[in-house]
């Protein structure tokens, strides 16, 4: 009986999330079922190769990584590296992809998602929460509400890192003892837009301060996104009860 072909995936954005996706596929033995056929990022090839091979948190990449022209070779398989600043700059169908993983964090609306679809992407999975529940066909936290997927969805959000940490716990607590009111403060890791010493920030004066020496209050969409993927959370679970510190 013939083996099913691998599910072909393209990564749009090869920062922290994109690189972790690629690494996870190989570390967890899932590379046989998923084939990364393309990476779209504006970084130069030397940086793409180096940051794939070495990671300050996870260590060395568990495989062979080499560069040849515009190909990043992972264990002998060519991953084509593209450099388009917009979704429209790529003919996704010509790459044979089944799914685009949007890992840049730059797109948050249904109109943004439609730009990928119009450029021939069959489906898009966003690694970030969207501006509103209506901006995607579904918002999924695996282990909580993945059973609601029918297979017809073309734009899906994987919510946020904080939501994926918090909602499974809230769901278990609600099932075990019931929840009437929820107030959450998250201690978040520093982000790549925070300076290591005091410096300018493009939108938030509080984030001009050193990420290593300050605990900085920031906004979070945890409550909004949680309500989109876990319908039975209490009505008192609102954004004003959720805080984030970086």
PyMOL commands that set and color helices and strands:
alter all, ss='L'
color gray80, all
select helices_A, chain A and resi 16-27+45-53+87-89+92-95+110-118+133-135+146-148+161-176+205-208+222-229+239-241
alter helices_A, ss='H'
color red, helices_A
select strands_A, chain A and resi 7-12+34-40+54-55+59-60+65-68+71-74+77-82+99-102+124-126+138-139+155-157+184-187+217-218+242-245
alter strands_A, ss='S'
color yellow, strands_A
deselect
rebuild
show_as cartoon
